[in-house]
Amino acid sequence: MNLSLSQPWAYLFVILGAACWGMTGMFVQELYSYGLTPWQVVTLRLTASSLILLGLLGIFHPAKLKVQLKDLPHLFLLGIVSIAFFNLFYFIVMERATIAIAVVFIYTSPIFASLIARVLFGESLTFRKGIAILLTIVGCALSIGLIPGGEAKIGIFTILIGLLSGLFCASYSLIGKTLAGKYHPFTTTFYALVGGTAVSLPTSGLYEHGHAFMIPAFWLPVLGLSIVSTIMGYILFTIGLYYVESSKAVILSSVELVVSVLISVLVLSEALSIWQGLGVILIIFSISLTVISFRRRVKKAYPDMEISWQ
């Protein structure tokens, strides 16, 4: 990479990338107003992002489109499991609850990653991790209204779907390990998006909303979701990651949660109590306890492994 960034600029790029991710819910809710289902919104995100990224790579870096045929199944699996289904569960929670609650569940992914690392990498569950897990559980309970009132503001099905979104989000790093160091992150992302598109597009039934494609305003959230929340978010975060320690980058990426909550409350007028706000703060704090240890150990054992929560 020819770009050279000072530390403050690198931090800014990471923050801006996370902020782009935090805007996802705003675009998704706008697409819901056209009668689309979560799976159809996933399809639009993956398809539009794939086409735009194909154009960018084809024009500026065509060499990054080359992959070995034997790696395509792994790349497609990454896209289907860790991108398509993760987005599906994420968007379902947005539809059934609020953006803030949906994003809260995503940030359970470091906890799932730590638990899976215990099994796959033989990592011990340290006191710090135990505290982080406890804080995340309490933070989620506060965010969904389970405590202190004792009555959750969302149903058990939504809670399970939310936990699945965190689990499938965490799977990105674990599945991506099979391709560690072989391809540029943009190459991996592009083919993963294509894999997700290959599964979602034929099964989405988007043709039922063909009339929406004729409305100019419809394309604003589509382009926002694909260009801003997907491509720009990934590129900005990745560039910043070249110059910022991964542990610091993950803490800075908590901006995504903050931006999502602000959009949820200020733009979409979704209710957020003081207790829910406290839950969000606890989750952000737990990230700094959990992810630093997890990432450092994984990076030490697998220095070329790509780690991403998006």
C-alpha positions as CSV (number, residue, x, y, z in Angstrom):
1,M,0.0,0.0,0.0
2,N,1.5,3.3,-1.1
3,L,-0.6,5.5,1.2
4,S,1.2,6.7,4.3
5,L,-0.9,7.9,7.3
6,S,0.1,9.5,10.5
7,Q,-1.3,7.9,13.7
8,P,-4.2,10.5,14.1
9,W,-5.3,10.0,10.5
10,A,-5.1,6.3,10.9
11,Y,-7.4,6.5,14.0
12,L,-9.7,8.7,12.0
13,F,-10.0,6.2,9.1
14,V,-10.9,3.4,11.6
15,I,-13.5,5.6,13.3
16,L,-15.0,6.7,9.9
17,G,-15.1,3.1,8.7
18,A,-16.9,2.1,11.9
19,A,-19.3,5.1,11.6
20,C,-20.2,3.9,8.0
21,W,-21.1,0.5,9.4
22,G,-23.2,2.3,12.1
23,M,-25.3,3.9,9.4
24,T,-26.5,0.5,8.1
25,G,-29.7,0.5,10.1
26,M,-30.9,3.8,8.7
27,F,-30.7,2.5,5.1
28,V,-32.2,-0.8,6.0
29,Q,-35.2,0.8,7.7
30,E,-35.8,3.0,4.7
31,L,-35.8,-0.1,2.4
32,Y,-38.3,-1.8,4.8
33,S,-40.7,1.1,4.0
34,Y,-40.9,-0.3,0.4
35,G,-42.2,-3.6,1.7
36,L,-39.0,-5.6,1.4
37,T,-38.2,-8.5,3.6
38,P,-34.9,-8.9,5.5
39,W,-33.7,-11.5,3.0
40,Q,-34.5,-9.2,0.1
41,V,-32.5,-6.3,1.8
42,V,-29.6,-8.7,2.3
43,T,-29.8,-9.6,-1.4
44,L,-29.8,-6.0,-2.5
45,R,-26.8,-5.2,-0.2
46,L,-24.7,-8.1,-1.4
47,T,-25.6,-7.8,-5.1
48,A,-25.1,-4.1,-5.4
49,S,-21.9,-4.3,-3.4
50,S,-20.6,-7.1,-5.5
51,L,-21.2,-5.2,-8.8
52,I,-19.7,-2.0,-7.5
53,L,-16.6,-3.7,-6.1
54,L,-16.3,-5.7,-9.4
55,G,-16.2,-2.4,-11.3
56,L,-13.7,-0.8,-8.9
57,L,-11.3,-3.8,-8.9
58,G,-11.7,-4.3,-12.7
59,I,-10.7,-0.7,-13.4
60,F,-8.0,-0.1,-10.8
61,H,-6.7,-3.5,-9.6
62,P,-7.8,-6.3,-12.1
63,A,-5.0,-8.6,-10.7
64,K,-6.9,-8.7,-7.4
65,L,-9.8,-10.6,-9.2
66,K,-7.6,-13.6,-9.7
67,V,-8.1,-16.6,-7.4
68,Q,-7.4,-20.3,-7.5
69,L,-10.5,-22.4,-8.4
70,K,-9.8,-24.7,-5.4
71,D,-10.3,-21.7,-3.0
72,L,-13.7,-20.7,-4.4
73,P,-15.7,-23.1,-2.2
74,H,-14.1,-21.6,0.9
75,L,-14.7,-18.0,-0.3
76,F,-18.3,-18.8,-1.1
77,L,-18.8,-20.5,2.2
78,L,-17.4,-17.4,3.9
79,G,-19.9,-15.3,2.0
80,I,-22.9,-17.5,2.6
81,V,-22.4,-18.2,6.3
82,S,-20.5,-15.2,7.6
83,I,-22.0,-12.5,5.4
84,A,-25.4,-13.5,4.0
85,F,-26.8,-15.3,7.0
86,F,-25.2,-12.9,9.4
87,N,-26.9,-10.0,7.6
88,L,-30.1,-11.9,7.5
89,F,-30.3,-12.4,11.3
90,Y,-29.0,-8.8,11.9
91,F,-31.7,-7.3,9.7
92,I,-34.5,-9.5,11.2
93,V,-33.7,-8.1,14.6
94,M,-33.8,-4.6,13.1
95,E,-37.3,-5.4,11.8
96,R,-38.6,-6.9,15.0
97,A,-36.9,-4.6,17.5
98,T,-34.7,-1.5,17.1
99,I,-31.4,-0.7,15.4
100,A,-29.7,-0.1,18.7
101,I,-30.8,-3.6,20.0
102,A,-29.7,-5.2,16.7
103,V,-26.3,-3.7,16.9
104,V,-26.0,-4.7,20.6
105,F,-26.3,-8.3,19.6
106,I,-23.6,-8.0,17.0
107,Y,-21.2,-7.0,19.7
108,T,-21.7,-10.3,21.4
109,S,-19.5,-11.7,18.6
110,P,-16.2,-11.2,20.4
111,I,-17.6,-13.3,23.3
112,F,-18.5,-16.1,20.9
113,A,-15.1,-15.8,19.3
114,S,-13.4,-16.1,22.7
115,L,-15.5,-19.2,23.6
116,I,-14.8,-20.8,20.2
117,A,-11.1,-20.0,20.6
118,R,-11.2,-21.9,23.8
119,V,-12.2,-25.0,21.8
120,L,-10.2,-24.5,18.6
121,F,-7.1,-22.7,19.9
122,G,-7.0,-24.1,23.4
123,E,-7.2,-20.7,25.0
124,S,-7.9,-20.5,28.6
125,L,-10.9,-18.5,29.9
126,T,-9.0,-15.9,32.0
127,F,-10.4,-13.8,34.8
128,R,-10.5,-10.8,32.4
129,K,-12.5,-12.8,29.8
130,G,-14.9,-14.0,32.5
131,I,-15.5,-10.4,33.6
132,A,-16.0,-9.4,30.0
133,I,-18.5,-12.2,29.3
134,L,-20.4,-11.2,32.5
135,L,-20.4,-7.5,31.5
136,T,-21.7,-8.4,28.0
137,I,-24.5,-10.6,29.4
138,V,-25.5,-7.9,31.8
139,G,-25.2,-5.2,29.1
140,C,-27.4,-7.2,26.7
141,A,-30.0,-7.9,29.5
142,L,-30.2,-4.1,30.2
143,S,-30.4,-3.3,26.5
144,I,-33.3,-5.6,25.8
145,G,-35.1,-4.6,29.0
146,L,-34.7,-8.0,30.8
147,I,-33.3,-6.1,33.8
148,P,-34.0,-4.2,36.0
149,G,-37.7,-4.5,35.2
150,G,-37.6,-8.2,34.7
151,E,-39.6,-8.1,31.5
152,A,-37.8,-8.1,28.2
153,K,-39.0,-5.6,25.6
154,I,-38.4,-8.2,22.8
155,G,-39.5,-11.8,22.5
156,I,-37.5,-14.9,23.0
157,F,-37.4,-15.6,19.2
158,T,-35.9,-12.2,18.6
159,I,-33.3,-12.7,21.3
160,L,-32.3,-16.1,19.8
161,I,-32.0,-14.5,16.3
162,G,-29.9,-11.7,17.8
163,L,-27.5,-14.2,19.4
164,L,-27.3,-16.0,16.0
165,S,-26.3,-12.7,14.4
166,G,-23.4,-12.4,16.9
167,L,-22.4,-16.1,16.4
168,F,-22.4,-15.8,12.6
169,C,-20.6,-12.5,12.7
170,A,-17.8,-14.2,14.8
171,S,-17.6,-17.0,12.2
172,Y,-16.0,-14.7,9.6
173,S,-12.6,-14.9,11.3
174,L,-12.8,-18.6,11.9
175,I,-13.8,-19.5,8.3
176,G,-11.4,-16.9,6.9
177,K,-8.5,-18.7,8.6
178,T,-8.5,-21.3,5.7
179,L,-7.5,-18.5,3.3
180,A,-5.2,-16.6,5.6
181,G,-2.5,-14.7,3.8
182,K,-3.4,-16.0,0.3
183,Y,-5.4,-13.0,-1.0
184,H,-5.8,-9.3,-0.5
185,P,-8.7,-8.4,1.8
186,F,-10.5,-6.8,-1.1
187,T,-10.3,-10.0,-3.1
188,T,-11.6,-12.1,-0.2
189,T,-14.4,-9.7,0.4
190,F,-15.4,-9.5,-3.3
191,Y,-15.7,-13.3,-3.8
192,A,-17.4,-13.7,-0.4
193,L,-20.0,-11.1,-1.5
194,V,-20.4,-13.0,-4.8
195,G,-20.9,-16.3,-2.9
196,G,-23.6,-14.6,-0.7
197,T,-25.2,-13.1,-3.8
198,A,-25.3,-16.5,-5.6
199,V,-27.4,-17.9,-2.8
200,S,-29.6,-15.0,-1.9
201,L,-30.5,-13.6,-5.4
202,P,-32.3,-16.7,-6.7
203,T,-34.2,-17.2,-3.4
204,S,-35.1,-13.6,-2.6
205,G,-38.1,-13.0,-4.8
206,L,-37.0,-9.5,-5.5
207,Y,-38.9,-9.6,-8.7
208,E,-42.1,-9.1,-6.6
209,H,-40.9,-5.6,-5.9
210,G,-40.0,-4.7,-9.5
211,H,-42.0,-1.5,-9.3
212,A,-39.7,-0.2,-6.6
213,F,-36.7,-0.3,-9.0
214,M,-38.5,2.3,-11.1
215,I,-38.6,4.8,-8.2
216,P,-35.5,7.1,-8.2
217,A,-35.7,7.5,-4.4
218,F,-35.5,3.8,-3.9
219,W,-31.9,3.7,-5.1
220,L,-30.7,6.2,-2.4
221,P,-30.8,3.7,0.5
222,V,-29.6,0.9,-1.9
223,L,-26.5,2.8,-2.8
224,G,-26.1,4.1,0.7
225,L,-26.2,0.5,2.1
226,S,-23.8,-0.8,-0.5
227,I,-21.4,2.1,-1.1
228,V,-21.4,3.8,2.4
229,S,-22.1,1.0,4.8
230,T,-20.4,-1.8,3.0
231,I,-17.6,-0.7,0.6
232,M,-16.6,2.6,2.2
233,G,-16.8,1.2,5.7
234,Y,-14.6,-1.8,4.8
235,I,-12.1,0.2,2.8
236,L,-11.7,3.0,5.4
237,F,-11.4,0.5,8.3
238,T,-8.9,-1.7,6.4
239,I,-6.7,1.3,5.5
240,G,-6.7,2.5,9.1
241,L,-5.9,-1.1,10.2
242,Y,-2.6,-1.0,8.4
243,Y,-1.4,1.7,10.8
244,V,-3.3,0.9,14.0
245,E,-2.9,-2.1,16.3
246,S,-5.8,-4.4,15.8
247,S,-6.7,-4.3,19.5
248,K,-7.0,-0.5,19.4
249,A,-8.9,-0.7,16.1
250,V,-11.6,-2.9,17.6
251,I,-12.0,-0.6,20.5
252,L,-12.3,2.4,18.1
253,S,-14.8,0.4,16.1
254,S,-17.2,0.6,19.0
255,V,-18.1,3.9,17.3
256,E,-20.4,1.8,15.2
257,L,-22.5,1.0,18.2
258,V,-22.5,4.7,19.3
259,V,-23.5,5.9,15.8
260,S,-26.2,3.2,15.5
261,V,-27.7,4.2,18.8
262,L,-27.6,7.9,17.9
263,I,-29.4,7.2,14.6
264,S,-31.9,5.0,16.3
265,V,-32.8,7.7,18.8
266,L,-32.3,11.0,17.0
267,V,-33.1,10.1,13.4
268,L,-35.7,7.3,13.7
269,S,-37.1,8.3,17.1
270,E,-36.7,4.9,18.5
271,A,-36.9,4.8,22.3
272,L,-33.8,4.2,24.4
273,S,-34.0,4.2,28.2
274,I,-31.3,5.2,30.6
275,W,-30.9,1.5,31.5
276,Q,-30.5,0.5,27.9
277,G,-27.9,3.2,27.5
278,L,-26.0,1.8,30.5
279,G,-26.2,-1.6,28.8
280,V,-24.6,-0.2,25.6
281,I,-21.8,1.3,27.7
282,L,-21.1,-2.0,29.5
283,I,-20.9,-3.8,26.2
284,I,-18.4,-1.3,24.8
285,F,-16.3,-1.7,27.9
286,S,-16.4,-5.5,27.7
287,I,-15.0,-5.3,24.1
288,S,-11.8,-3.7,25.4
289,L,-11.4,-6.5,27.9
290,T,-12.2,-9.4,25.6
291,V,-11.0,-8.6,22.1
292,I,-7.5,-7.3,23.0
293,S,-6.6,-10.6,24.5
294,F,-8.3,-12.7,21.8
295,R,-6.8,-10.8,18.8
296,R,-3.3,-10.7,20.2
297,R,-3.2,-14.5,20.8
298,V,-4.8,-15.4,17.4
299,K,-2.5,-13.0,15.6
300,K,0.5,-14.5,17.4
301,A,-0.5,-18.0,16.4
302,Y,-1.8,-17.0,12.9
303,P,0.0,-13.8,11.8
304,D,-1.6,-13.7,8.4
305,M,-5.1,-14.5,9.6
306,E,-7.8,-11.9,8.6
307,I,-10.0,-10.8,11.6
308,S,-13.1,-8.8,10.9
309,W,-16.5,-8.4,12.6
310,Q,-18.3,-7.1,9.6
